[in-house]
Amino acid sequence: MQIRTRGGRYRRRSSVILPAVAMVAGLIGAGLTATGAQAAEPGGKPHLTQSADRVVTPSQAELRTRAARSMQADEKKKGSLTPSARAATGGAKKPDPKIIGGSETTISAAPWMAQLHFFDDKDTADTSDDVGYFCGGSVVAPTKVVTAAHCVKGLKWYLDSTVIVGTDQLPTDTGQIDADGYHIYDFHGGQLRGAYRQWHHPSYDSVTIDNDVAVLTLTSPVSVKPLPIMRNTDTAVYAAGTAAKVYGWGRTSSTEEGLAQTLKVAQADINTNAACQAAWGSYYVVGHMVCAGEPATGSDADTTTVCNGDSGGPLVADGMLVGVVSWGAEDCSAQGAYSVYAKMSTYSAPVKARVYDTNLNYDHTADLFARQTSSGTLYEWDSSVTKLTRTYDWGNVGGMNLLVQTDLDRDDNQDLLYRVTNGDVYWDHWVPSTGSWGSKLVATGWKAHKQILSPGDLTNDGLADMLAVNSSGNLHLYPGKGDGGFQAPILIGGGWGQYNMVRGHGDFTNDGKPDVLARGADGSVYLYKGTSTAATPFEPRVKVATLSGLDMLATVGDVNSDGHADLLGRDTAGKLWLYPGNGKSSGAIFATRVAFGTGWSSYNLFG
């Protein structure tokens, strides 16, 4: 029996220095950034301590072993992950998750390609029953891989999985044997990671293979160029005839098993829904699926199609992820069969909700910071969907007057963006390479700024951005650079001084784009729906609520893990309420509020 290492993340017992005295005056650089020297520790600082709760992350040796065992087990059965096939009318064609044809390509042409290896020893010491599964995937953020739900559901990826990126070659057997009797493989320079969290679409159906999308969260970031996820409004890519390509290591023959050693690419231009409906009937769900590529001819010689092992891989058009390899004919070259993909325009919102779900305790729910008035102590309150529980004491932060949770460097570790009493704004982040916290001075002289927030990726470049309302009521967008620094500000408009609270963290409207809420003095709450366009990041405001009885509003993300951003509010009696987002873009965008505890009047800073 092998010893399993459960991949995951860990919380660090470290100290972070929060400067309370300015050392540098004015804005830092043309694009708001700071050098290490500029962010050096000044004297008289509050002290922040983060508690530790360790979950073991798999070693590289363990990951290599997992992948080798998966390859060896998969070689025995000569197959790949295959959910239950559906019987087609007359039995002529069976829908089955699946490059035949096409050509070899390089990882430089598709740097975001990922190999997904899963090994299952069936909890026995007998290696004869070992099973290996293989799928493709797309790196869409440094720690996030999009794949098919049928590659994820029912498998515990945190136990025995390895995700490999940065190579166009599958692992190859060196002919050597390790101490446990398993073959040793060459990984051709690939980066190996574990997957400590997994998500598949809650409405995935293993029989109909509908809603076939999933996201894996890696144990640490990978250094490859991510593939952008299309916005739900980029529907022009689905016009018939649009050029698209599919990538994968799947079977190269409809009659022989075995995967392609080298990454392959094939042309798979977009077809009409009618073409797939004619071929597949009711199996093809319009709006959830997209039809691409030429129909198979019945012969491998003149057919180009995806096949087993390509599952979860990307359909790429206009440089974006527009589809996920889902299913096709059980015999990949069956005459008249089209390949079917999960349609990303439909799933961009729920997928992005999982891609941008960094939180304090590394689960699927957003958490809250609250500072105790009497002691100045900052406490972490973790969400368990229906309530918040106070967990960690982060130390005294009496010199802080604004705190925002974000992930500016996209490493899946929660960052802190905060302002101290003299108006300096800092970004604190965990640095895995040094095992310590780093601090960067973002701006100085922002004491009079009315609002500072980080709603998410407002510019559609995959990086979190910052918004600031200055003392004149002008709103500026500061596009993130991915390293805690920001590009030159973009003036969005004036009049924002009329709001006493401007908040935002995530997507309220179920379109995959971050939004902002603004409340006026009379309690009117307005939604500024995001556009993911830098020059005009918001649509005109829409009134969505009246919340006049609250003296605090906080947006930290998806508190109840339903894929929609939520709002937390405290009333004047000290009761905390959750206003669950319902995904609507107008009218009442919150479901009925839920009580989240009393006694919150003893706190004076939330973030």
Backbone torsions as a table, in degrees:
resi	resn	phi	psi	omega
1	MET	NA	126.9	179.4
2	GLN	-78.3	156.0	174.3
3	ILE	-89.8	124.1	-177.8
4	ARG	-93.8	139.1	174.7
5	THR	-107.3	121.5	-178.2
6	ARG	-83.4	112.3	-178.8
7	GLY	-66.7	149.1	178.4
8	GLY	178.1	-163.5	179.4
9	ARG	-119.3	169.0	177.0
10	TYR	-139.3	152.3	177.5
11	ARG	-93.4	143.6	-170.5
12	ARG	-107.8	140.2	173.2
13	ARG	-88.7	96.8	-175.0
14	SER	-141.6	167.2	177.7
15	SER	-117.1	143.4	177.5
16	VAL	-123.8	133.2	-178.7
17	ILE	-94.3	125.1	178.8
18	LEU	-104.6	103.5	-176.7
19	PRO	-61.9	138.0	178.7
20	ALA	-114.6	-7.5	-177.7
21	VAL	-125.3	130.6	-177.7
22	ALA	-70.7	138.8	175.0
23	MET	-113.5	-20.9	-178.1
24	VAL	-130.0	134.6	-178.5
25	ALA	-98.7	150.6	174.5
26	GLY	82.5	-177.0	178.3
27	LEU	-72.3	150.7	-176.7
28	ILE	-98.3	100.5	176.4
29	GLY	75.6	164.0	-178.2
30	ALA	-65.9	-30.9	-178.0
31	GLY	-110.6	21.3	-179.9
32	LEU	58.2	77.1	175.2
33	THR	-146.5	169.4	-178.7
34	ALA	-144.6	147.4	174.3
35	THR	-84.0	168.7	178.4
36	GLY	-60.4	-36.9	-179.5
37	ALA	-66.0	-39.4	-179.7
38	GLN	-67.2	-27.8	-178.7
39	ALA	-95.0	17.2	-178.4
40	ALA	-63.5	162.0	-172.6
41	GLU	-77.6	110.6	172.6
42	PRO	-79.8	169.1	-177.4
43	GLY	-81.3	171.5	176.4
44	GLY	62.0	55.5	-172.1
45	LYS	-111.2	143.5	168.1
46	PRO	-63.1	159.0	-175.4
47	HIS	-122.0	130.1	-177.0
48	LEU	-119.4	129.1	179.9
49	THR	-121.1	129.3	177.3
50	GLN	-104.9	128.1	-179.8
51	SER	-75.2	165.4	-175.9
52	ALA	-114.4	142.7	175.0
53	ASP	-147.9	92.0	-166.7
54	ARG	-83.3	133.8	168.5
55	VAL	-123.6	127.8	-171.9
56	VAL	-65.4	134.1	172.8
57	THR	-98.3	133.4	-176.4
58	PRO	-62.3	140.1	177.4
59	SER	-73.3	165.5	176.3
60	GLN	-62.7	-37.2	178.1
61	ALA	-62.1	-42.5	178.4
62	GLU	-64.0	-41.3	-179.8
63	LEU	-65.1	-40.2	177.4
64	ARG	-63.2	-39.7	178.9
65	THR	-64.8	-44.8	179.3
66	ARG	-57.9	-49.0	-177.6
67	ALA	-63.6	-41.2	179.5
68	ALA	-62.5	-43.0	179.6
69	ARG	-66.2	-37.5	176.7
70	SER	-63.3	-46.1	-180.0
71	MET	-62.3	-43.3	-178.3
72	GLN	-66.5	-41.6	178.6
73	ALA	-68.1	-38.8	179.7
74	ASP	-67.1	-34.8	178.4
75	GLU	-63.4	-34.3	179.5
76	LYS	-64.2	-42.5	-176.9
77	LYS	-94.7	-8.5	176.5
78	LYS	50.8	52.4	-179.3
79	GLY	-152.4	-164.5	177.7
80	SER	-151.2	174.7	-174.3
81	LEU	-59.1	123.4	-175.9
82	THR	-137.2	110.0	176.4
83	PRO	-73.8	178.1	-178.0
84	SER	-59.8	126.6	178.6
85	ALA	-77.9	149.7	176.8
86	ARG	-99.1	138.8	-179.5
87	ALA	-79.0	121.7	178.1
88	ALA	-80.4	161.2	179.8
89	THR	-56.2	125.4	180.0
90	GLY	78.7	-7.0	178.3
91	GLY	74.2	7.2	-177.3
92	ALA	-67.9	-39.0	-179.5
93	LYS	-134.0	132.8	177.2
94	LYS	-111.1	120.1	174.8
95	PRO	-62.6	131.0	-175.6
96	ASP	-153.8	136.3	-178.2
97	PRO	-63.2	136.2	-176.9
98	LYS	-129.8	NA	NA
99	ILE	NA	124.5	173.0
100	ILE	-89.7	139.1	-171.9
101	GLY	78.5	-153.6	179.7
102	GLY	69.8	-160.9	-177.3
103	SER	-149.9	160.8	176.9
104	GLU	-71.8	148.3	178.1
105	THR	-137.8	-179.0	-177.0
106	THR	-115.5	161.6	179.4
107	ILE	-68.8	-24.4	176.8
108	SER	-67.3	-25.2	177.4
109	ALA	-82.9	-20.2	-180.0
110	ALA	-143.4	66.9	-172.5
111	PRO	-63.8	-18.6	-176.5
112	TRP	-87.0	-1.2	-177.1
113	MET	-68.4	138.5	-179.6
114	ALA	-128.4	141.0	171.3
115	GLN	-97.9	133.4	-179.8
116	LEU	-115.2	109.5	-179.8
117	HIS	-109.5	129.3	176.8
118	PHE	-127.8	132.9	180.0
119	PHE	-117.8	133.6	177.9
120	ASP	-129.2	116.2	179.8
121	ASP	-91.9	5.9	177.0
122	LYS	61.4	21.1	178.9
123	ASP	58.4	34.5	176.2
124	THR	-129.6	158.1	176.1
125	ALA	-80.9	-13.0	-179.1
126	ASP	-77.5	119.7	-178.1
127	THR	-80.2	-10.3	-177.3
128	SER	-69.6	-20.4	-179.9
129	ASP	-101.1	7.3	179.4
130	ASP	-62.3	144.4	-180.0
131	VAL	-126.6	135.9	175.0
132	GLY	-118.8	136.7	178.7
133	TYR	-118.6	147.1	178.3
134	PHE	-136.9	135.5	173.3
135	CYS	-142.8	168.6	172.2
136	GLY	-100.3	170.9	178.3
137	GLY	-165.5	172.6	-178.8
138	SER	-126.5	126.8	173.5
139	VAL	-74.8	117.5	-178.3
140	VAL	-111.7	-7.7	175.2
141	ALA	-161.2	162.8	-174.0
142	PRO	-54.4	-27.3	179.2
143	THR	-120.8	14.7	-174.1
144	LYS	-126.8	133.7	178.0
145	VAL	-126.1	125.8	175.5
146	VAL	-92.7	133.3	178.6
147	THR	-146.4	-165.5	-179.9
148	ALA	-92.0	147.5	178.6
149	ALA	-62.3	-33.9	-178.6
150	HIS	-70.9	-9.9	173.7
151	CYS	-89.3	-7.1	-171.7
152	VAL	-122.4	-46.8	-173.1
153	LYS	-60.3	132.5	178.1
154	GLY	88.8	-5.9	179.3
155	LEU	-113.2	140.0	178.6
156	LYS	-94.6	87.9	-173.7
157	TRP	-64.8	-22.9	179.4
158	TYR	-73.2	-14.2	-176.9
159	LEU	-87.4	-60.0	-168.0
160	ASP	-132.9	41.6	-177.1
161	SER	-112.4	155.8	170.4
162	THR	-139.4	130.3	173.9
163	VAL	-108.2	128.3	-177.8
164	ILE	-118.3	128.6	177.1
165	VAL	-130.9	168.8	174.5
166	GLY	82.9	13.7	176.8
167	THR	-146.5	146.9	176.7
168	ASP	-97.6	5.5	-179.1
169	GLN	-108.8	139.5	168.3
170	LEU	-71.2	155.3	175.1
171	PRO	-57.1	143.7	179.4
172	THR	-121.5	144.2	-178.2
173	ASP	-71.4	125.4	179.0
174	THR	-83.7	-11.4	-176.8
175	GLY	89.7	-7.1	178.4
176	GLN	-90.1	156.1	-177.8
177	ILE	-120.5	137.8	177.9
178	ASP	-86.3	-179.3	-174.6
179	ALA	-64.3	-24.1	-179.7
180	ASP	-92.4	3.3	178.0
181	GLY	89.6	8.9	178.9
182	TYR	-96.4	149.8	179.0
183	HIS	-69.5	149.9	176.9
184	ILE	-100.2	132.5	-174.2
185	TYR	-113.4	153.9	173.4
186	ASP	-96.4	127.7	-175.8
187	PHE	-102.2	9.2	168.7
188	HIS	53.3	39.7	175.4
189	GLY	78.1	8.3	-179.2
190	GLY	-71.1	155.3	175.0
191	GLN	-91.7	126.2	-177.4
192	LEU	-105.6	134.1	178.0
193	ARG	-139.3	155.6	168.8
194	GLY	-90.8	172.1	176.0
195	ALA	-123.7	111.2	-174.1
196	TYR	-93.7	-13.5	176.2
197	ARG	-137.0	150.5	177.0
198	GLN	-140.8	149.5	177.0
199	TRP	-143.8	136.3	169.5
200	HIS	-126.3	155.7	-177.4
201	HIS	-55.8	130.7	-175.4
202	PRO	-62.2	-20.2	-179.7
203	SER	-101.4	14.1	177.0
204	TYR	-60.1	135.9	179.9
205	ASP	-120.2	115.9	-175.6
206	SER	-71.5	-15.1	177.6
207	VAL	-88.2	-48.4	-179.7
208	THR	-86.6	-11.1	-177.5
209	ILE	54.1	40.3	178.5
210	ASP	-96.3	152.5	-178.8
211	ASN	57.7	47.1	-169.4
212	ASP	-89.6	64.7	178.1
213	VAL	-133.4	150.0	-178.8
214	ALA	-152.7	163.0	178.2
215	VAL	-135.1	131.8	172.1
216	LEU	-107.3	138.4	175.9
217	THR	-105.8	123.2	-174.3
218	LEU	-82.1	156.1	-177.2
219	THR	-70.8	-20.3	173.5
220	SER	-158.7	159.0	-175.9
221	PRO	-64.9	153.9	172.6
222	VAL	-111.7	151.9	-176.2
223	SER	-102.1	65.1	174.6
224	VAL	-129.1	158.8	179.8
225	LYS	-74.1	121.9	-179.7
226	PRO	-71.4	157.7	173.9
227	LEU	-94.8	120.2	-179.6
228	PRO	-62.5	140.8	174.2
229	ILE	-86.5	132.1	179.8
230	MET	-61.4	151.5	171.7
231	ARG	-81.5	156.2	-178.5
232	ASN	-66.6	-16.9	179.6
233	THR	-90.1	-5.0	-179.4
234	ASP	-83.4	44.3	-171.6
235	THR	-73.7	-10.8	178.5
236	ALA	-62.0	-21.7	-179.9
237	VAL	-67.5	-15.1	-179.4
238	TYR	-94.1	7.4	175.6
239	ALA	-64.7	137.1	-178.7
240	ALA	-55.0	132.4	179.8
241	GLY	95.1	-8.4	178.0
242	THR	-59.9	131.6	-178.8
243	ALA	-68.9	130.6	178.9
244	ALA	-145.6	157.3	178.9
245	LYS	-133.1	149.9	176.9
246	VAL	-122.2	146.0	-175.0
247	TYR	-127.3	147.5	175.7
248	GLY	174.2	170.8	177.3
249	TRP	-109.8	22.5	-173.7
250	GLY	-71.6	-176.7	-178.5
251	ARG	-55.7	144.5	178.9
252	THR	-107.3	6.0	-179.6
253	SER	-145.4	144.0	177.1
254	SER	-84.2	-10.9	-175.9
255	THR	-113.2	-12.1	-179.6
256	GLU	-126.7	143.1	178.9
257	GLU	-81.8	174.9	178.2
258	GLY	108.6	140.5	-177.2
259	LEU	-91.2	164.3	175.4
260	ALA	-74.0	134.6	178.3
261	GLN	-70.8	-37.2	-177.5
262	THR	-111.7	139.8	179.4
263	LEU	-50.8	136.9	179.3
264	LYS	-119.0	156.3	177.1
265	VAL	-133.4	145.7	178.2
266	ALA	-141.6	147.7	174.0
267	GLN	-72.0	132.0	-179.8
268	ALA	-143.9	70.9	-176.4
269	ASP	-66.3	153.2	-173.8
270	ILE	-70.5	135.8	176.2
271	ASN	-107.5	170.4	175.5
272	THR	-75.3	154.4	173.0
273	ASN	-60.5	-34.8	-177.5
274	ALA	-60.7	-36.3	-179.2
275	ALA	-62.7	-44.5	-179.5
276	CYS	-73.6	-34.1	176.8
277	GLN	-63.2	-38.8	179.2
278	ALA	-65.1	-34.2	-178.4
279	ALA	-83.2	-36.3	-170.8
280	TRP	-115.3	-9.0	179.4
281	GLY	63.2	-137.3	-174.4
282	SER	-72.3	-12.1	177.0
283	TYR	-63.3	-29.8	-178.8
284	TYR	-88.5	117.2	-175.6
285	VAL	-99.9	107.5	179.7
286	VAL	-62.0	134.2	-178.7
287	GLY	95.5	-29.1	178.1
288	HIS	-101.9	-19.5	-174.4
289	MET	-130.6	155.3	176.4
290	VAL	-130.0	141.2	-176.8
291	CYS	-102.8	127.9	-176.8
292	ALA	-143.7	150.7	178.3
293	GLY	89.8	166.0	177.2
294	GLU	-77.3	150.6	176.6
295	PRO	-67.4	147.1	178.8
296	ALA	-65.7	151.0	-176.7
297	THR	-97.1	-10.8	-173.6
298	GLY	101.1	-7.2	-179.7
299	SER	-133.8	137.0	178.2
300	ASP	-63.6	-27.6	-172.9
301	ALA	-60.4	-34.4	-177.8
302	ASP	-128.6	30.2	177.2
303	THR	-117.7	139.0	171.6
304	THR	-123.3	116.6	-176.3
305	THR	-158.6	159.6	171.5
306	VAL	-77.1	161.0	-179.1
307	CYS	-149.7	-177.5	-178.4
308	ASN	-51.5	134.8	-177.5
309	GLY	100.3	-20.8	175.6
310	ASP	-85.2	-10.9	-177.8
311	SER	-48.3	138.0	177.7
312	GLY	85.4	-12.0	-179.9
313	GLY	-72.4	171.5	-173.2
314	PRO	-93.4	144.0	162.1
315	LEU	-100.6	120.7	-170.5
316	VAL	-117.1	128.7	175.4
317	ALA	-141.4	139.6	-179.0
318	ASP	52.4	34.1	177.6
319	GLY	71.8	18.6	-177.2
320	MET	-127.8	156.9	171.0
321	LEU	-77.6	111.6	-177.9
322	VAL	-113.6	-11.6	179.0
323	GLY	-160.2	158.5	177.4
324	VAL	-121.2	127.4	-179.6
325	VAL	-54.5	122.0	-174.0
326	SER	-118.9	-66.0	-177.5
327	TRP	-155.0	167.7	177.5
328	GLY	-163.5	-154.4	179.6
329	ALA	-76.5	144.8	176.3
330	GLU	-57.0	-43.0	167.9
331	ASP	-90.4	102.9	-167.6
332	CYS	-55.3	-28.0	-178.0
333	SER	-99.8	16.6	-179.2
334	ALA	-56.7	133.1	-173.8
335	GLN	-56.1	129.9	175.9
336	GLY	85.2	-3.9	-175.8
337	ALA	-81.0	134.8	173.8
338	TYR	-102.9	152.9	172.3
339	SER	-85.2	141.9	-175.4
340	VAL	-120.2	139.7	-177.0
341	TYR	-125.9	148.8	169.9
342	ALA	-68.3	132.9	-172.8
343	LYS	-85.7	110.1	-170.8
344	MET	-68.8	-23.6	178.0
345	SER	-62.0	-32.6	178.4
346	THR	-74.8	-30.8	-171.6
347	TYR	-108.8	4.7	-177.4
348	SER	-61.7	-37.5	-178.1
349	ALA	-67.4	-54.9	179.8
350	PRO	-64.9	-33.1	178.6
351	VAL	-68.0	-45.9	178.9
352	LYS	-64.2	-31.4	176.7
353	ALA	-60.4	-31.4	178.3
354	ARG	-88.4	-26.8	178.4
355	VAL	-71.7	-35.7	-178.7
356	TYR	-109.6	53.4	-175.0
357	ASP	-116.1	28.3	177.2
358	THR	-56.1	136.7	177.9
359	ASN	-151.7	176.6	-169.7
360	LEU	-67.2	-35.3	-175.5
361	ASN	-116.4	20.9	168.6
362	TYR	62.2	35.1	173.5
363	ASP	-116.4	-157.3	-176.5
364	HIS	-95.7	8.7	-176.5
365	THR	-122.7	141.6	178.8
366	ALA	-77.7	146.6	-174.8
367	ASP	-117.9	171.6	-172.0
368	LEU	-127.4	140.5	167.2
369	PHE	-98.2	140.4	174.2
370	ALA	-144.1	131.0	-179.7
371	ARG	-99.6	128.8	178.8
372	GLN	-73.5	128.5	-175.4
373	THR	-63.9	-44.0	-173.0
374	SER	-67.8	-36.7	-174.5
375	SER	-108.3	-16.6	-174.4
376	GLY	75.3	10.5	-178.0
377	THR	-81.7	134.0	177.6
378	LEU	-93.8	125.6	180.0
379	TYR	-113.7	144.9	173.7
380	GLU	-94.9	130.5	176.6
381	TRP	-117.6	114.0	-177.3
382	ASP	-92.5	138.7	179.7
383	SER	-86.5	138.2	170.2
384	SER	-119.9	36.9	178.0
385	VAL	80.6	-51.6	-175.7
386	THR	-104.1	-6.5	179.9
387	LYS	-160.4	167.0	173.7
388	LEU	-110.0	138.8	178.2
389	THR	-123.6	128.8	178.7
390	ARG	-72.0	125.6	-172.6
391	THR	-119.4	-53.1	-170.5
392	TYR	-124.4	143.5	173.7
393	ASP	-94.8	116.1	-178.0
394	TRP	-94.7	3.6	176.5
395	GLY	97.0	-177.7	-176.5
396	ASN	-82.8	127.1	179.5
397	VAL	-131.5	44.6	-177.3
398	GLY	-61.3	-23.6	-179.4
399	GLY	-86.4	5.4	-177.6
400	MET	-99.6	138.1	177.4
401	ASN	-125.6	5.7	176.1
402	LEU	-160.0	137.2	-178.7
403	LEU	-143.5	130.2	-179.4
404	VAL	-131.4	131.8	172.7
405	GLN	-85.4	138.0	-179.8
406	THR	-160.3	-179.8	173.5
407	ASP	-142.5	78.9	-172.4
408	LEU	-69.2	-29.4	-178.2
409	ASP	-99.3	5.4	173.0
410	ARG	54.4	44.7	178.9
411	ASP	-107.7	8.1	179.3
412	ASP	70.9	10.8	170.3
413	ASN	-104.4	131.9	-177.4
414	GLN	-66.9	126.2	176.5
415	ASP	-98.1	164.0	176.3
416	LEU	-122.0	126.7	172.3
417	LEU	-111.5	119.5	-173.2
418	TYR	-145.2	158.6	177.5
419	ARG	-119.2	139.5	177.0
420	VAL	-104.0	175.8	-166.9
421	THR	-61.9	-26.6	-180.0
422	ASN	-85.6	1.2	177.2
423	GLY	97.1	-1.6	176.9
424	ASP	-73.9	141.9	179.7
425	VAL	-115.2	130.9	-177.0
426	TYR	-124.4	153.3	171.3
427	TRP	-118.0	118.5	176.7
428	ASP	-109.5	136.0	-174.1
429	HIS	-149.0	151.3	177.7
430	TRP	-79.9	134.3	179.4
431	VAL	-111.6	98.1	-175.8
432	PRO	-59.1	-34.4	-175.9
433	SER	-65.9	-27.5	-179.8
434	THR	-106.4	-10.8	-178.2
435	GLY	65.7	34.1	-177.5
436	SER	-149.7	171.0	178.0
437	TRP	-89.7	142.0	174.2
438	GLY	-111.6	152.6	-179.7
439	SER	-133.2	133.8	179.1
440	LYS	-126.5	131.6	175.3
441	LEU	-77.4	118.9	-176.2
442	VAL	-91.2	-44.2	-177.8
443	ALA	-158.5	157.0	174.4
444	THR	-124.8	160.6	177.1
445	GLY	74.0	23.9	-178.5
446	TRP	-100.9	24.6	-178.7
447	LYS	-60.8	-35.8	-176.9
448	ALA	-87.6	-4.7	178.3
449	HIS	-62.1	134.6	-174.9
450	LYS	-80.2	-34.1	-176.7
451	GLN	-145.8	144.0	169.9
452	ILE	-139.3	128.7	-179.0
453	LEU	-150.4	163.4	178.9
454	SER	-134.6	85.9	-173.6
455	PRO	-70.8	-21.7	-176.1
456	GLY	138.1	-150.8	-178.1
457	ASP	-86.9	94.9	-178.0
458	LEU	-85.3	-14.0	-172.8
459	THR	-111.5	3.7	176.7
460	ASN	62.2	37.0	175.7
461	ASP	-114.2	8.1	177.6
462	GLY	84.8	4.3	-176.9
463	LEU	-121.1	144.0	179.3
464	ALA	-72.3	144.6	-177.1
465	ASP	-118.7	173.5	179.2
466	MET	-125.4	144.4	172.3
467	LEU	-117.6	146.1	177.1
468	ALA	-143.9	133.8	172.8
469	VAL	-103.4	117.2	-176.2
470	ASN	-85.6	-176.6	-174.7
471	SER	-65.3	-19.6	177.5
472	SER	-88.5	-2.0	-179.9
473	GLY	84.9	12.6	178.1
474	ASN	-88.1	135.7	177.7
475	LEU	-96.2	127.1	175.9
476	HIS	-118.1	142.3	172.9
477	LEU	-102.3	128.3	176.8
478	TYR	-112.0	98.7	-179.0
479	PRO	-63.4	132.2	-179.4
480	GLY	-73.4	148.3	176.3
481	LYS	-97.8	-9.8	-178.4
482	GLY	89.9	2.5	179.9
483	ASP	-129.7	19.3	-177.4
484	GLY	90.7	-12.0	176.1
485	GLY	-94.5	167.9	-178.3
486	PHE	-132.9	151.2	174.4
487	GLN	-75.4	173.2	179.5
488	ALA	-56.5	141.7	-176.1
489	PRO	-67.3	149.5	175.7
490	ILE	-113.7	122.5	178.1
491	LEU	-73.5	119.9	179.8
492	ILE	-89.8	-37.9	178.9
493	GLY	161.1	171.8	179.7
494	GLY	-102.3	-176.2	177.2
495	GLY	87.2	1.2	-177.8
496	TRP	-79.2	-6.5	176.3
497	GLY	-70.5	-12.3	179.2
498	GLN	-72.7	-13.3	-176.5
499	TYR	-98.9	135.6	176.5
500	ASN	-88.7	-13.7	175.2
501	MET	-146.7	128.0	172.0
502	VAL	-122.6	121.8	-173.3
503	ARG	-134.0	157.7	175.5
504	GLY	175.9	134.6	173.5
505	HIS	-162.3	91.4	178.2
506	GLY	108.3	-167.0	-170.6
507	ASP	-106.6	112.8	178.4
508	PHE	-87.9	-19.9	-166.9
509	THR	-110.2	7.3	175.0
510	ASN	62.0	38.6	175.6
511	ASP	-122.1	6.3	177.8
512	GLY	81.1	11.6	-178.5
513	LYS	-124.8	135.4	-179.1
514	PRO	-68.6	146.1	-177.5
515	ASP	-122.9	172.8	-179.9
516	VAL	-132.6	142.8	173.8
517	LEU	-111.4	142.1	178.0
518	ALA	-136.1	131.7	-179.3
519	ARG	-114.4	132.8	178.2
520	GLY	-87.8	175.2	-177.4
521	ALA	-62.4	-26.8	-179.6
522	ASP	-87.0	5.1	179.2
523	GLY	91.8	-5.0	179.3
524	SER	-67.0	129.8	179.2
525	VAL	-109.3	128.4	-178.0
526	TYR	-114.4	140.7	174.8
527	LEU	-97.2	127.2	169.8
528	TYR	-106.9	99.5	-175.4
529	LYS	-72.9	130.6	-178.0
530	GLY	-71.1	149.8	177.7
531	THR	-114.7	-14.1	-173.7
532	SER	61.9	31.4	175.6
533	THR	-123.8	123.7	-171.5
534	ALA	-60.3	-43.8	-175.0
535	ALA	-68.1	-37.3	178.5
536	THR	-133.3	78.9	-171.0
537	PRO	-74.1	-9.7	-176.8
538	PHE	-135.6	146.6	170.5
539	GLU	-78.4	166.8	176.3
540	PRO	-56.1	147.9	-174.4
541	ARG	-65.5	152.4	176.3
542	VAL	-134.1	128.4	178.3
543	LYS	-71.7	130.3	-175.6
544	VAL	-125.1	-10.5	-178.6
545	ALA	-169.2	164.9	168.6
546	THR	-124.4	114.5	-177.4
547	LEU	-125.8	74.3	-174.9
548	SER	-89.2	-13.9	-176.7
549	GLY	-96.0	15.7	-177.2
550	LEU	-114.6	137.8	177.4
551	ASP	-107.7	2.6	176.4
552	MET	-149.4	134.8	171.8
553	LEU	-127.1	140.0	178.0
554	ALA	-140.2	138.3	174.5
555	THR	-123.5	114.8	-178.7
556	VAL	-118.8	-0.9	179.5
557	GLY	123.4	-144.7	-175.6
558	ASP	-93.1	93.5	-174.8
559	VAL	-73.4	-34.5	-175.1
560	ASN	-105.4	11.8	170.5
561	SER	60.0	39.3	176.2
562	ASP	-108.2	5.5	177.7
563	GLY	93.5	-4.6	179.3
564	HIS	-114.3	143.5	175.4
565	ALA	-66.4	146.3	-177.2
566	ASP	-120.9	169.2	179.3
567	LEU	-124.0	133.3	173.2
568	LEU	-108.0	138.2	180.0
569	GLY	-141.1	143.4	176.0
570	ARG	-110.2	132.6	177.8
571	ASP	-90.2	174.8	-174.2
572	THR	-69.8	-12.2	175.7
573	ALA	-89.8	-0.1	179.2
574	GLY	88.0	10.8	176.6
575	LYS	-86.0	139.2	177.2
576	LEU	-100.8	136.0	-178.1
577	TRP	-126.9	142.4	170.9
578	LEU	-100.6	125.8	173.6
579	TYR	-104.4	96.7	-174.2
580	PRO	-70.2	129.5	173.8
581	GLY	-67.4	142.5	-179.5
582	ASN	-115.1	4.5	176.1
583	GLY	85.8	0.2	178.8
584	LYS	-78.8	156.0	-178.5
585	SER	-111.1	3.1	177.0
586	SER	-158.2	171.0	-178.2
587	GLY	67.5	-141.5	179.7
588	ALA	-83.1	101.9	-176.2
589	ILE	-89.4	2.1	176.8
590	PHE	-120.4	141.1	172.4
591	ALA	-75.3	178.0	179.9
592	THR	-55.7	131.8	-175.9
593	ARG	-66.1	152.3	-176.2
594	VAL	-122.3	132.2	178.9
595	ALA	-67.4	132.4	-178.7
596	PHE	-122.6	26.5	173.0
597	GLY	114.4	165.9	179.4
598	THR	-119.1	175.7	177.5
599	GLY	83.0	12.0	-176.3
600	TRP	-79.8	-2.8	176.6
601	SER	-69.8	-11.8	179.5
602	SER	-84.4	5.9	179.3
603	TYR	-118.3	144.5	-175.8
604	ASN	-128.1	7.5	175.3
605	LEU	-148.4	129.5	-178.3
606	PHE	-129.2	147.3	177.6
607	GLY	-172.3	NA	NA
